[in-house]
Amino acid sequence: MKSLISLTVLALSVLLLSSNCNDKPILSKETKILRGRLMYNCDTPAPNESVKFKAGISFIENIDGAIEVFTDENEFFEFIHNQGGSWFTLWAPYKMITDVPSKPELDLGEINLNGTVNFVVKLLVNNNSYTSSDTLYYYDWNYPENGASHWVKKIAGPFQSGVIDSILNKTHTKYTIFHNQSPVLSIRHYINSNPYVDIEFQTPFCTSFLSDAVIVIN
């Protein structure tokens, strides 16, 4: 009788071990690990937030079969998957990080959903033929916090090279992040009724570094 009980216990143990092994994710040479830390802004962490990844137009599954993971109490996430491909896109609340490379293991670092930017707007005048009858119009990055009545600023000619505006600690939410690159911002401008021109520039988040946005007058 004792032998029968021992055999029964042994069989149950083997069955449980087999079940637990089958529940474990299957790792292979194709397995990739993506890590990072999510922040609401430069100072506020983002725990318990959803993080997903896309390959092309489709969300990919992690090794547990789910299409999303959540940041832990320390705002960190880890996404383990076996998806092929060369590039991925991270989807966080209201934000994307594109051009995430396919590597066996990659730490994306700190991801700010609402970073602050600092830059100055400069004029570089190559054409001095404009007079007081001409007007430069450009997008006001300090609107509406500065109390202006409109999002366009105006400067009357003749124009001179130099700094015409400063944007300090401006919270910027409408951007796409490129992996390992500062976000690309733009300023729209035009003179009189001429067609508008957009200039693009890059500026890092959450630093005191002042980038230059240069409007060229030709």
C-alpha positions as CSV (number, residue, x, y, z in Angstrom):
1,M,0.0,0.0,0.0
2,K,2.9,2.4,0.9
3,S,4.5,1.7,-2.5
4,L,1.2,2.5,-4.3
5,I,0.9,5.8,-2.4
6,S,4.5,6.7,-3.2
7,L,4.0,6.0,-6.9
8,T,0.8,8.1,-6.9
9,V,2.6,11.0,-5.3
10,L,5.5,10.7,-7.7
11,A,3.1,10.6,-10.7
12,L,1.3,13.8,-9.5
13,S,4.7,15.6,-9.0
14,V,5.8,14.7,-12.5
15,L,2.4,15.9,-13.8
16,L,2.7,19.2,-11.9
17,L,6.2,19.8,-13.1
18,S,5.3,19.1,-16.6
19,S,2.3,21.5,-16.4
20,N,4.5,24.3,-14.9
21,C,7.1,23.8,-17.7
22,N,4.5,24.0,-20.3
23,D,3.3,27.3,-18.9
24,K,6.7,29.0,-19.1
25,P,7.3,31.3,-22.1
26,I,9.4,29.7,-24.9
27,L,12.6,31.6,-25.4
28,S,14.6,31.1,-28.6
29,K,17.5,32.7,-30.5
30,E,14.8,35.1,-32.0
31,T,13.7,36.4,-28.6
32,K,14.1,40.1,-28.1
33,I,13.9,42.2,-24.9
34,L,12.8,45.8,-24.9
35,R,13.1,47.9,-21.7
36,G,12.5,51.4,-20.7
37,R,11.1,53.9,-18.1
38,L,8.0,55.9,-18.8
39,M,7.6,59.5,-17.5
40,Y,4.5,61.8,-17.7
41,N,6.9,64.7,-17.9
42,C,10.4,65.6,-16.9
43,D,9.7,65.1,-13.2
44,T,6.7,62.9,-12.8
45,P,6.9,59.1,-13.3
46,A,4.2,57.1,-15.0
47,P,3.4,53.8,-13.2
48,N,0.8,51.3,-14.3
49,E,0.6,52.7,-17.9
50,S,0.2,50.6,-21.0
51,V,3.1,50.0,-23.4
52,K,2.6,48.3,-26.8
53,F,4.8,47.7,-29.9
54,K,4.0,47.6,-33.6
55,A,5.7,45.9,-36.4
56,G,4.5,47.7,-39.5
57,I,0.7,48.2,-39.0
58,S,0.1,45.4,-36.5
59,F,0.6,45.2,-32.8
60,I,3.0,42.4,-31.8
61,E,2.5,39.9,-29.0
62,N,4.8,39.4,-26.1
63,I,5.8,35.9,-25.1
64,D,2.8,35.6,-22.9
65,G,0.5,36.2,-25.8
66,A,-0.6,39.8,-24.8
67,I,-0.2,42.9,-27.0
68,E,0.7,45.1,-24.1
69,V,2.6,45.3,-20.8
70,F,2.3,47.8,-18.0
71,T,4.9,49.9,-16.2
72,D,5.6,48.7,-12.7
73,E,5.5,50.8,-9.5
74,N,9.0,52.2,-10.5
75,E,7.7,53.1,-14.0
76,F,9.8,50.5,-15.7
77,F,8.6,48.1,-18.4
78,E,9.9,45.0,-20.1
79,F,8.5,43.7,-23.4
80,I,9.8,40.2,-24.4
81,H,8.8,38.9,-27.8
82,N,9.8,36.6,-30.7
83,Q,8.7,38.9,-33.5
84,G,10.9,39.2,-36.6
85,G,11.6,42.4,-38.5
86,S,14.1,45.2,-38.4
87,W,12.2,48.1,-36.8
88,F,9.4,48.6,-34.3
89,T,7.2,51.4,-33.1
90,L,6.5,51.9,-29.4
91,W,3.0,53.0,-28.4
92,A,2.5,54.7,-25.0
93,P,-0.4,56.9,-23.9
94,Y,-0.8,59.5,-26.7
95,K,2.8,59.1,-27.9
96,M,4.9,57.0,-30.3
97,I,8.5,56.2,-30.6
98,T,9.5,55.2,-34.1
99,D,12.5,53.6,-35.6
100,V,13.1,51.3,-32.6
101,P,15.8,48.8,-34.0
102,S,15.4,45.1,-33.7
103,K,18.1,43.9,-31.2
104,P,18.4,40.9,-28.9
105,E,18.3,43.4,-26.0
106,L,17.6,47.1,-26.0
107,D,17.2,49.7,-23.2
108,L,15.2,52.7,-24.5
109,G,16.0,54.7,-21.4
110,E,13.7,57.4,-20.1
111,I,10.7,58.2,-22.3
112,N,8.9,61.5,-21.6
113,L,5.3,61.8,-22.7
114,N,5.2,65.5,-22.2
115,G,8.7,66.9,-22.3
116,T,9.7,70.6,-21.9
117,V,11.8,72.4,-24.6
118,N,14.0,75.4,-24.7
119,F,15.0,77.3,-27.8
120,V,15.4,80.7,-29.3
121,V,14.1,82.0,-32.7
122,K,16.6,83.8,-34.7
123,L,16.6,85.8,-38.0
124,L,19.3,85.4,-40.5
125,V,18.8,88.2,-43.0
126,N,20.4,87.7,-46.4
127,N,18.1,90.2,-48.2
128,N,18.1,93.8,-46.9
129,S,15.6,95.1,-49.5
130,Y,12.6,94.9,-47.2
131,T,11.1,98.1,-45.8
132,S,8.7,99.2,-43.1
133,S,5.9,98.3,-45.5
134,D,6.8,94.6,-45.1
135,T,5.8,92.3,-42.3
136,L,7.1,89.0,-41.1
137,Y,4.5,86.6,-39.6
138,Y,5.6,83.6,-37.6
139,Y,4.1,81.0,-35.2
140,D,4.2,82.1,-31.5
141,W,5.4,79.1,-29.5
142,N,4.6,81.0,-26.3
143,Y,0.9,81.2,-27.1
144,P,-1.4,81.0,-25.2
145,E,0.6,81.1,-21.9
146,N,1.9,84.6,-22.8
147,G,-1.7,86.0,-22.9
148,A,-1.5,86.9,-26.6
149,S,-4.7,87.3,-28.6
150,H,-3.5,85.1,-31.5
151,W,-0.9,82.4,-32.2
152,V,0.8,84.5,-34.9
153,K,3.5,87.1,-34.1
154,K,4.4,90.0,-36.4
155,I,7.6,91.9,-37.0
156,A,7.7,95.0,-39.3
157,G,10.6,95.5,-41.6
158,P,13.3,96.3,-42.4
159,F,14.6,93.1,-40.8
160,Q,17.9,92.5,-38.9
161,S,19.7,89.4,-38.0
162,G,19.5,88.3,-34.4
163,V,17.3,86.7,-31.7
164,I,13.6,87.7,-32.0
165,D,12.0,85.3,-29.5
166,S,12.8,82.9,-26.6
167,I,10.8,79.8,-25.6
168,L,11.7,78.5,-22.2
169,N,10.4,75.4,-20.4
170,K,7.6,75.0,-22.9
171,T,5.6,71.8,-22.4
172,H,5.4,70.1,-25.8
173,T,3.1,67.2,-26.3
174,K,2.5,67.0,-30.1
175,Y,5.5,65.3,-31.4
176,T,6.7,61.9,-32.6
177,I,9.9,60.6,-30.9
178,F,12.6,59.0,-33.0
179,H,14.7,56.5,-31.2
180,N,18.0,58.0,-30.1
181,Q,17.1,61.4,-31.6
182,S,15.8,64.7,-30.2
183,P,12.2,65.5,-31.4
184,V,11.8,67.5,-34.5
185,L,9.9,70.8,-34.1
186,S,8.9,73.4,-36.7
187,I,8.0,77.1,-37.0
188,R,5.8,78.3,-39.8
189,H,6.5,81.8,-41.2
190,Y,5.8,84.0,-44.2
191,I,6.3,87.6,-45.3
192,N,3.3,89.7,-46.4
193,S,1.0,87.5,-48.4
194,N,3.8,85.2,-49.8
195,P,3.4,81.4,-49.3
196,Y,4.4,80.1,-45.9
197,V,7.5,78.2,-45.2
198,D,8.1,75.7,-42.4
199,I,11.6,75.5,-40.8
200,E,12.4,72.3,-38.8
201,F,14.9,72.0,-36.0
202,Q,15.7,69.6,-33.2
203,T,15.8,70.3,-29.5
204,P,16.3,67.9,-26.5
205,F,13.7,67.5,-23.7
206,C,14.2,68.2,-20.1
207,T,17.5,70.1,-20.3
208,S,18.4,73.8,-20.1
209,F,20.2,73.7,-23.4
210,L,18.9,76.4,-25.8
211,S,18.5,75.2,-29.4
212,D,18.4,77.6,-32.4
213,A,15.4,77.9,-34.7
214,V,16.6,80.0,-37.6
215,I,14.3,81.9,-40.0
216,V,16.3,82.8,-43.1
217,I,15.2,86.0,-45.0
218,N,16.2,85.8,-48.6
